[in-house]
Amino acid sequence: MRLWKAHGLGNDYLVLESGEPLNARLVRAICDRNLGPGSDGILEPTGGGTADFAVRIWNPDGSIAEKSGNGLRIFARWIADRTGTTRFSVWTGFDTVTCEVGAESISIEMGAARVSPAEVVDGTEVVPVDVGNPHAVVWLTSALDAFPWRERGASLEIHGRFPNRTNVQFARVLHPRCAEARIWERGAGATLASGSSACAVAASGVATGRLQPGWVTVDMPGGALRVHVGEGGLLLEGPVERIGRFDVDPQWLASRALATVPALL
């Protein structure tokens, strides 16, 4: 098995370049940061769909993600490096997005956001947002790290209101075109950055009048992403840094693949 690794503002993914098809057990082992290569997810190139390329996006807990803004930017970087193509479409198994790879940043046309009215879930007001995967944005007016966002994120992720679980963002407006956020990612927990979460924060902020439409900057612990919120949908823009590739030791791989667990997709 050969893996290629990159990160988007500290949110890191592995691309499966060669090796056996993945399953949930193997994904959990590979993503383990102490006993395995370690990552916030795995991108498995696949076939199917009518797009130029296709990918299955694995969460580190072995579940499948419908969409990932950072994961797709990393996959786009990998595709561009291999093929020299800088604009192409990608099928995720749930949706098709268009990617454009520039010299310093990569943009993804994330499609339209569906922002629902605010509601109270287990005592916390959330704004549900669908950007191809589920999100719940919690808007705060005080310092984010003074709020127990990790604990609330963990409980909201698995709340019965969200039958497929949800990503959770805790956000605060800095000025009309900038917000800061903390991310609790479905299947991964606290993460330094998230592309789809940045999209959810920007879309929610514009829909609720907290932010102005157009380009919005979302500051996260790992750095800032830019999201354009307009009538044509969401455009996500940000950097990707290559880390490298490596071969997985066959003995390690064999010991983790003893039990057969069906893939989730």
Secondary structure, 3 states (H helix, E strand, C coil): CEEEEEEECCEEEEEEEECCCCCHHHHHHHHCCCCCCCCCCEEEEECCCCCCEEEEEECCCCCEECCCHHHHHHHHHHHHHHHCCCEEEEECCCCEEEEEECCCCEEEEEECCEECCCEEECCEEEEEEECCCEEEEEECCCCHHHCCHHHHHHHHHCCCCCCCCCEEEEEEEEECCEEEEEEEECCCEEECCCHHHHHHHHHHHHHCCCCCCEEEEEEECCEEEEEEEECCEEEEEECCEEEEEEECCHHHHHHHCCCCCCCCC
